[in-house]
Amino acid sequence: MRSVKNGMNERHREIFAVLNFTKETILKYGNPVGVPQEELSQWSKGLNLKENGDTIFYTGMYSYMGYAETALLLEYTAKKEGMSIAQMLDMAKKAKYLGYKSTMKDVIKLLKSPMSSLGKLLGVSSEALSKLRSIAEENDRRNEYYWGVLRKGVQVLQRSGIDIAYLGKKEPDSGVALHTFGLLDDFSEVANGVYKKLKEYGVKNMITMDPITATVFKKFYPQFVQGFDIDVKHVSEVLKPEGQKEQKDKVVYHDPCYLARYLRITEEPRNLISLSGYKVIDPPNNRLRTRCDGGGVEYTDPEAAVKTAKIRLDELLATGVSNIVTSCPACDMMFRAAGYVSNANFKLYDLVEVL
């Protein structure tokens, strides 16, 4: 009983370490990764998007998902190397003493630094440091992947004749992570502040590619923000098929939990993919019975999250189709992480990439 109790206490400490780190980062920097919004809006350069309008394109988690993916892989690798999550997050505190900010962005910067004594300062072996550093060095490439998906989404909307604005450096984070961790008082404060800003900017309608963000605004905000009246749509609800195209290939479609279960959107993505020339294959556990891919516990239990993603990935590939399509930044991240640790042979596409 003593060992079980001690194990539970350690597990609780890890969960609260993640919770507190996330809360402090959001409340201080405005998003979970501690990256200035001006930097997160760089993906939109060259798209000629206006900054003001009553209908906005909202990036949701796509803008910082590269950092989130790097954080997941760092935590997963650290656990495999025998480190606790609390030890991993302790790097953020040590980063502060070395002249860095106590954020995930600066932890990544620290790991990329060539400092010869870094392993000793962080309390990790040279072998573990090498693995962590290798992951950190790929962060820019991960950012570019998700930013590329955002650019493609905007181009698809523009091609469809949909008039959108993008708030750019003024875009506030929804605060979804606070809701996920049950920090409802903090979430309520953030939500009311975000709504006030959006109304000041003249926003009446919102289009987003992120079904988690769509759910937050559409389902959660009205519970905390009195009079919330912004119309929120997932991109698959507003895009109009351009007409049947020549048959290209087969793809297997994974229903994101939030898109299917919360928003009840299952056929719109399939119709868009089909009319773009692809034959859509359904895996086992689809639509409202879709199987979770591990998103949601990726930072409190990275090993379980990646294992869950691998189970779903295997299920998708068991259809005999190696082209996977989904429509959620968290699902993208989990499948990419599962591929990273398993070397599975597949191609992953976000919905807008096949339209």
PALUMGU-546492 format. One record per residue (C-alpha): residue in one letter; x, y, z; residue number from 0. Coordinates in steps of 0.25 Angstrom, whole numbers, plus 2048, in hexadecimal, padded with zeros to 3 digits. Each point is the difference from the previous one (the first is absolute). Example, Ala and Ser with C-alpha at 12.3 -4.5 7.8 and 13.67 -1.06 7.14 Angstrom:
+---------+-----+-----+-----+-----+
| residuo |   x |   y |   z | num |
+---------+-----+-----+-----+-----+
|       a | 831 | 7EE | 81F |   0 |
|       s | 806 | 80E | 7FE |   1 |
+---------+-----+-----+-----+-----+
END
This chain:
+---------+-----+-----+-----+-----+
| residuo |   x |   y |   z | num |
+---------+-----+-----+-----+-----+
|       m | 800 | 800 | 800 |   0 |
|       r | 80B | 809 | 803 |   1 |
|       s | 807 | 7FF | 7F2 |   2 |
|       v | 7F2 | 802 | 7FA |   3 |
|       k | 7FD | 80D | 808 |   4 |
|       n | 80E | 805 | 7FD |   5 |
|       g | 7FE | 7FE | 7F1 |   6 |
|       m | 7F3 | 807 | 801 |   7 |
|       n | 806 | 80C | 806 |   8 |
|       e | 80B | 801 | 7F6 |   9 |
|       r | 7F5 | 7FE | 7F5 |  10 |
|       h | 7F8 | 80C | 806 |  11 |
|       r | 80D | 808 | 801 |  12 |
|       e | 802 | 7FE | 7F1 |  13 |
|       i | 7F2 | 804 | 7FC |  14 |
|       f | 800 | 80C | 809 |  15 |
|       a | 80E | 804 | 7FA |  16 |
|       v | 7FA | 800 | 7F2 |  17 |
|       l | 7F4 | 807 | 805 |  18 |
|       n | 807 | 80B | 807 |  19 |
|       f | 80A | 802 | 7F5 |  20 |
|       t | 7F5 | 801 | 7F5 |  21 |
|       k | 7F8 | 80A | 809 |  22 |
|       e | 80C | 809 | 803 |  23 |
|       t | 804 | 800 | 7F1 |  24 |
|       i | 7F2 | 804 | 7FB |  25 |
|       l | 7FD | 80A | 80A |  26 |
|       k | 80E | 807 | 7FE |  27 |
|       y | 802 | 7FE | 7F1 |  28 |
|       g | 7F2 | 7FE | 7FB |  29 |
|       n | 802 | 7F2 | 7FA |  30 |
|       p | 805 | 7F2 | 805 |  31 |
|       v | 80E | 801 | 7FA |  32 |
|       g | 804 | 80E | 804 |  33 |
|       v | 802 | 805 | 7F1 |  34 |
|       p | 7FC | 80E | 7FD |  35 |
|       q | 7F4 | 801 | 7F7 |  36 |
|       e | 808 | 809 | 7F6 |  37 |
|       e | 809 | 7F4 | 7FE |  38 |
|       l | 7F5 | 7F6 | 7FF |  39 |
|       s | 7F9 | 809 | 7F5 |  40 |
|       q | 80C | 7FF | 7F7 |  41 |
|       w | 7FA | 7F5 | 7F8 |  42 |
|       s | 7F6 | 80A | 7F9 |  43 |
|       k | 80B | 808 | 7F9 |  44 |
|       g | 7FD | 801 | 7F1 |  45 |
|       l | 7F2 | 7FC | 801 |  46 |
|       n | 7FA | 80E | 7FF |  47 |
|       l | 7F6 | 7FE | 80B |  48 |
|       k | 7FA | 80C | 806 |  49 |
|       e | 800 | 802 | 80F |  50 |
|       n | 7F2 | 805 | 802 |  51 |
|       g | 7F3 | 7FB | 7FC |  52 |
|       d | 7F3 | 7FA | 806 |  53 |
|       t | 804 | 7F2 | 7FC |  54 |
|       i | 80E | 7FB | 805 |  55 |
|       f | 809 | 7F4 | 7FD |  56 |
|       y | 804 | 7FB | 80E |  57 |
|       t | 80C | 7F7 | 801 |  58 |
|       g | 7FD | 7F9 | 80D |  59 |
|       m | 80B | 7F7 | 804 |  60 |
|       y | 806 | 7FE | 7F2 |  61 |
|       s | 809 | 80D | 802 |  62 |
|       y | 808 | 7FA | 80C |  63 |
|       m | 7FE | 7F1 | 7FD |  64 |
|       g | 80F | 7FE | 7FB |  65 |
|       y | 804 | 804 | 80E |  66 |
|       a | 7F6 | 7F7 | 807 |  67 |
|       e | 804 | 7F5 | 7F7 |  68 |
|       t | 80F | 802 | 804 |  69 |
|       a | 7FB | 801 | 80F |  70 |
|       l | 7F9 | 7F2 | 7FF |  71 |
|       l | 80C | 7FA | 7FA |  72 |
|       l | 80A | 806 | 80A |  73 |
|       e | 7F7 | 7FB | 80B |  74 |
|       y | 7FE | 7F2 | 7FA |  75 |
|       t | 80F | 7FE | 7FE |  76 |
|       a | 803 | 805 | 80E |  77 |
|       k | 7F7 | 7F6 | 806 |  78 |
|       k | 807 | 7F5 | 7F8 |  79 |
|       e | 80D | 805 | 805 |  80 |
|       g | 7FB | 7FE | 80E |  81 |
|       m | 7FD | 80F | 803 |  82 |
|       s | 7F3 | 804 | 806 |  83 |
|       i | 7F7 | 80B | 7FA |  84 |
|       a | 803 | 809 | 80C |  85 |
|       q | 80F | 7FE | 7FD |  86 |
|       m | 7FD | 804 | 7F2 |  87 |
|       l | 7F8 | 80D | 804 |  88 |
|       d | 80B | 803 | 80A |  89 |
|       m | 809 | 803 | 7F4 |  90 |
|       a | 7F7 | 80C | 7FE |  91 |
|       k | 804 | 805 | 80E |  92 |
|       k | 80E | 7FE | 7FD |  93 |
|       a | 7FF | 807 | 7F2 |  94 |
|       k | 7FC | 80C | 808 |  95 |
|       y | 80D | 800 | 808 |  96 |
|       l | 808 | 7FF | 7F3 |  97 |
|       g | 7F9 | 80D | 7FA |  98 |
|       y | 7F5 | 7F9 | 7F9 |  99 |
|       k | 7F1 | 802 | 803 | 100 |
|       s | 7F8 | 7F5 | 807 | 101 |
|       t | 7F8 | 7FB | 7F4 | 102 |
|       m | 800 | 7F4 | 7F7 | 103 |
|       k | 806 | 809 | 7F5 | 104 |
|       d | 80C | 804 | 808 | 105 |
|       v | 802 | 7F1 | 805 | 106 |
|       i | 801 | 7FD | 7F1 | 107 |
|       k | 80A | 80B | 7FE | 108 |
|       l | 808 | 7FB | 80C | 109 |
|       l | 801 | 7F2 | 7FB | 110 |
|       k | 804 | 805 | 7F2 | 111 |
|       s | 80C | 808 | 806 | 112 |
|       p | 80E | 7FA | 7FF | 113 |
|       m | 803 | 802 | 80E | 114 |
|       s | 80A | 7F5 | 804 | 115 |
|       s | 7FC | 7FF | 80E | 116 |
|       l | 7F1 | 800 | 7FD | 117 |
|       g | 7FE | 7F2 | 804 | 118 |
|       k | 806 | 802 | 80D | 119 |
|       l | 7F8 | 80D | 803 | 120 |
|       l | 7F3 | 7F9 | 7FC | 121 |
|       g | 803 | 7F3 | 807 | 122 |
|       v | 7FF | 7F7 | 7F4 | 123 |
|       s | 80A | 7F6 | 7FA | 124 |
|       s | 807 | 803 | 7F3 | 125 |
|       e | 7F8 | 7F6 | 7F9 | 126 |
|       a | 7F3 | 805 | 805 | 127 |
|       l | 804 | 80E | 7FD | 128 |
|       s | 804 | 7FC | 7F1 | 129 |
|       k | 7F2 | 7FA | 7FE | 130 |
|       l | 7F9 | 80C | 806 | 131 |
|       r | 809 | 80A | 7F8 | 132 |
|       s | 7FD | 7F8 | 7F3 | 133 |
|       i | 7F1 | 802 | 803 | 134 |
|       a | 801 | 80F | 803 | 135 |
|       e | 808 | 803 | 7F3 | 136 |
|       e | 7F5 | 7FB | 7F8 | 137 |
|       n | 7F6 | 80A | 806 | 138 |
|       d | 801 | 80A | 7F4 | 139 |
|       r | 7FC | 7F5 | 7F7 | 140 |
|       r | 7F4 | 7FC | 808 | 141 |
|       n | 7FB | 80E | 800 | 142 |
|       e | 801 | 801 | 7F1 | 143 |
|       y | 7F8 | 7F4 | 7FF | 144 |
|       y | 7F4 | 806 | 808 | 145 |
|       w | 802 | 80E | 7FA | 146 |
|       g | 800 | 7FA | 7F2 | 147 |
|       v | 7F2 | 7F9 | 804 | 148 |
|       l | 7FB | 80E | 804 | 149 |
|       r | 805 | 806 | 7F3 | 150 |
|       k | 7F9 | 7F5 | 7F8 | 151 |
|       g | 7F3 | 802 | 808 | 152 |
|       v | 800 | 80F | 7FD | 153 |
|       q | 803 | 7FE | 7F1 | 154 |
|       v | 7F4 | 7F6 | 7FF | 155 |
|       l | 7F7 | 80A | 807 | 156 |
|       q | 804 | 80B | 7F7 | 157 |
|       r | 7FF | 7F7 | 7F3 | 158 |
|       s | 7F2 | 7FD | 805 | 159 |
|       g | 7FD | 80F | 800 | 160 |
|       i | 7FE | 801 | 80F | 161 |
|       d | 803 | 80E | 805 | 162 |
|       i | 809 | 7FE | 80D | 163 |
|       a | 808 | 809 | 809 | 164 |
|       y | 80C | 7FC | 809 | 165 |
|       l | 802 | 807 | 80D | 166 |
|       g | 80F | 7FC | 7FF | 167 |
|       k | 808 | 805 | 80C | 168 |
|       k | 7F3 | 804 | 807 | 169 |
|       e | 7FA | 7F2 | 800 | 170 |
|       p | 7FE | 7FB | 80E | 171 |
|       d | 801 | 7F2 | 804 | 172 |
|       s | 7F3 | 7F9 | 805 | 173 |
|       g | 805 | 7FB | 80D | 174 |
|       v | 7FC | 7F2 | 7FC | 175 |
|       a | 80B | 7FA | 809 | 176 |
|       l | 7FB | 806 | 80C | 177 |
|       h | 7F2 | 7FA | 7FE | 178 |
|       t | 807 | 7F2 | 7FD | 179 |
|       f | 807 | 800 | 80D | 180 |
|       g | 7F3 | 805 | 807 | 181 |
|       l | 805 | 80D | 804 | 182 |
|       l | 7F3 | 806 | 7FE | 183 |
|       d | 801 | 80D | 807 | 184 |
|       d | 80C | 804 | 7F8 | 185 |
|       f | 7FA | 7FB | 7F3 | 186 |
|       s | 7F4 | 809 | 803 | 187 |
|       e | 808 | 80C | 802 | 188 |
|       v | 808 | 7FD | 7F3 | 189 |
|       a | 7F3 | 7FD | 7F8 | 190 |
|       n | 7FA | 80D | 805 | 191 |
|       g | 80C | 808 | 7FC | 192 |
|       v | 801 | 7F9 | 7F3 | 193 |
|       y | 7F1 | 803 | 7FC | 194 |
|       k | 802 | 80E | 804 | 195 |
|       k | 80C | 802 | 7F7 | 196 |
|       l | 7F9 | 7F9 | 7F4 | 197 |
|       k | 7F4 | 809 | 802 | 198 |
|       e | 809 | 80C | 800 | 199 |
|       y | 806 | 7FB | 7F3 | 200 |
|       g | 7F2 | 7FF | 7FA | 201 |
|       v | 800 | 7F1 | 7FE | 202 |
|       k | 7F2 | 7FA | 7FD | 203 |
|       n | 804 | 7F3 | 7FA | 204 |
|       m | 80C | 7F6 | 802 | 205 |
|       i | 805 | 7F5 | 7F6 | 206 |
|       t | 80B | 7F7 | 806 | 207 |
|       m | 807 | 7F3 | 7FB | 208 |
|       d | 801 | 7FC | 80F | 209 |
|       p | 7F4 | 7F8 | 805 | 210 |
|       i | 805 | 801 | 80E | 211 |
|       t | 800 | 80F | 7FF | 212 |
|       a | 7F3 | 7FF | 7F9 | 213 |
|       t | 7FA | 7F8 | 80C | 214 |
|       v | 806 | 80A | 80A | 215 |
|       f | 7F9 | 80C | 7FA | 216 |
|       k | 7F3 | 7F9 | 7FC | 217 |
|       k | 7FE | 7F7 | 80C | 218 |
|       f | 808 | 805 | 80C | 219 |
|       y | 800 | 80F | 7FE | 220 |
|       p | 7F1 | 802 | 801 | 221 |
|       q | 801 | 7F9 | 80E | 222 |
|       f | 80A | 80A | 805 | 223 |
|       v | 7FD | 80D | 7F8 | 224 |
|       q | 7F3 | 806 | 801 | 225 |
|       g | 7FA | 804 | 7F3 | 226 |
|       f | 80A | 7F9 | 7F7 | 227 |
|       d | 7FB | 803 | 7F2 | 228 |
|       i | 80C | 7FD | 7F6 | 229 |
|       d | 7FC | 7F5 | 7F6 | 230 |
|       v | 80B | 7F6 | 7FF | 231 |
|       k | 802 | 7F6 | 7F4 | 232 |
|       h | 80A | 7F5 | 7FE | 233 |
|       v | 806 | 802 | 7F2 | 234 |
|       s | 7F9 | 7F3 | 7FB | 235 |
|       e | 7F3 | 807 | 802 | 236 |
|       v | 802 | 80C | 7F7 | 237 |
|       l | 808 | 7FA | 7F5 | 238 |
|       k | 7F8 | 7FD | 7F3 | 239 |
|       p | 804 | 7F5 | 7F7 | 240 |
|       e | 805 | 804 | 7F3 | 241 |
|       g | 7FB | 7F4 | 7F9 | 242 |
|       q | 804 | 7F2 | 7FE | 243 |
|       k | 80F | 7FF | 7FC | 244 |
|       e | 807 | 7F4 | 7F9 | 245 |
|       q | 803 | 7F4 | 809 | 246 |
|       k | 80D | 801 | 807 | 247 |
|       d | 803 | 7F6 | 80B | 248 |
|       k | 7FA | 7FA | 80D | 249 |
|       v | 801 | 807 | 80D | 250 |
|       v | 7FB | 7FB | 80E | 251 |
|       y | 7F9 | 80B | 808 | 252 |
|       h | 802 | 801 | 80F | 253 |
|       d | 7F5 | 807 | 807 | 254 |
|       p | 805 | 80A | 80B | 255 |
|       c | 7F9 | 7FE | 80D | 256 |
|       y | 7FC | 80E | 801 | 257 |
|       l | 7FB | 802 | 7F2 | 258 |
|       a | 7F8 | 7F3 | 800 | 259 |
|       r | 7FB | 7FF | 80F | 260 |
|       y | 7FE | 80E | 804 | 261 |
|       l | 7FD | 807 | 7F3 | 262 |
|       r | 7FA | 7F4 | 7F9 | 263 |
|       i | 807 | 803 | 7F3 | 264 |
|       t | 803 | 7F3 | 7F9 | 265 |
|       e | 7FB | 801 | 7F2 | 266 |
|       e | 805 | 80D | 7FB | 267 |
|       p | 80F | 7FD | 800 | 268 |
|       r | 7FD | 7F3 | 7F9 | 269 |
|       n | 7F8 | 807 | 7F5 | 270 |
|       l | 80B | 80A | 7FE | 271 |
|       i | 80B | 7F5 | 7FF | 272 |
|       s | 7F7 | 7F8 | 7F7 | 273 |
|       l | 7FD | 80C | 7F7 | 274 |
|       s | 80F | 803 | 7FF | 275 |
|       g | 802 | 7F3 | 7F9 | 276 |
|       y | 804 | 7F6 | 80B | 277 |
|       k | 7F9 | 7F3 | 804 | 278 |
|       v | 7FD | 801 | 80F | 279 |
|       i | 802 | 7F4 | 808 | 280 |
|       d | 7FA | 7FF | 80E | 281 |
|       p | 808 | 7F9 | 80B | 282 |
|       p | 7FA | 7F8 | 80B | 283 |
|       n | 7FB | 809 | 80B | 284 |
|       n | 7FB | 80C | 7F8 | 285 |
|       r | 7F7 | 80C | 800 | 286 |
|       l | 7FA | 801 | 80E | 287 |
|       r | 807 | 7F3 | 805 | 288 |
|       t | 80D | 805 | 7FB | 289 |
|       r | 80C | 7FB | 809 | 290 |
|       c | 809 | 80A | 807 | 291 |
|       d | 80E | 802 | 7FC | 292 |
|       g | 806 | 804 | 80D | 293 |
|       g | 7FE | 80F | 7FF | 294 |
|       g | 7FC | 806 | 80E | 295 |
|       v | 809 | 7F9 | 809 | 296 |
|       e | 80D | 802 | 7F7 | 297 |
|       y | 807 | 809 | 80B | 298 |
|       t | 7FB | 7F9 | 80D | 299 |
|       d | 803 | 7F2 | 7FA | 300 |
|       p | 808 | 801 | 7F3 | 301 |
|       e | 803 | 7F1 | 800 | 302 |
|       a | 7F1 | 7FC | 801 | 303 |
|       a | 7FC | 80B | 7F6 | 304 |
|       v | 80A | 7FB | 7F5 | 305 |
|       k | 7FD | 7F1 | 803 | 306 |
|       t | 7F1 | 804 | 7FD | 307 |
|       a | 804 | 808 | 7F4 | 308 |
|       k | 807 | 7F3 | 7FB | 309 |
|       i | 7F4 | 7F7 | 802 | 310 |
|       r | 7F8 | 80A | 7F8 | 311 |
|       l | 80A | 801 | 7F5 | 312 |
|       d | 801 | 7F1 | 7FF | 313 |
|       e | 7F1 | 7FF | 7FF | 314 |
|       l | 800 | 80B | 7F4 | 315 |
|       l | 80B | 7F9 | 7F9 | 316 |
|       a | 7F9 | 7F2 | 802 | 317 |
|       t | 7F7 | 805 | 7F5 | 318 |
|       g | 80B | 7FE | 7F6 | 319 |
|       v | 800 | 80F | 7FD | 320 |
|       s | 80D | 808 | 804 | 321 |
|       n | 7FB | 80E | 7FD | 322 |
|       i | 7F9 | 805 | 80D | 323 |
|       v | 7F8 | 80D | 800 | 324 |
|       t | 7FA | 807 | 80C | 325 |
|       s | 7FC | 80E | 804 | 326 |
|       c | 806 | 804 | 80E | 327 |
|       p | 80D | 805 | 804 | 328 |
|       a | 801 | 7F7 | 80C | 329 |
|       c | 7FD | 7F3 | 7F8 | 330 |
|       d | 80B | 805 | 7F6 | 331 |
|       m | 809 | 801 | 80C | 332 |
|       m | 7FD | 7F2 | 806 | 333 |
|       f | 801 | 7F9 | 7F3 | 334 |
|       r | 80D | 807 | 7FC | 335 |
|       a | 805 | 7FC | 80E | 336 |
|       a | 7FC | 7F2 | 7FE | 337 |
|       g | 807 | 7FF | 7F3 | 338 |
|       y | 80D | 806 | 806 | 339 |
|       v | 801 | 7F5 | 80B | 340 |
|       s | 7FB | 7F5 | 7F7 | 341 |
|       n | 806 | 803 | 7F2 | 342 |
|       a | 7F2 | 7FC | 7FA | 343 |
|       n | 7FF | 802 | 7F1 | 344 |
|       f | 7F5 | 80A | 7FE | 345 |
|       k | 7FC | 80D | 7FA | 346 |
|       l | 7F8 | 80A | 809 | 347 |
|       y | 7F8 | 80B | 7FA | 348 |
|       d | 7F8 | 80B | 807 | 349 |
|       l | 7F2 | 801 | 7F9 | 350 |
|       v | 803 | 80D | 7F9 | 351 |
|       e | 80D | 7FA | 7FA | 352 |
|       v | 7F8 | 7F7 | 7F7 | 353 |
|       l | 7F5 | 80A | 7FB | 354 |
+---------+-----+-----+-----+-----+
END
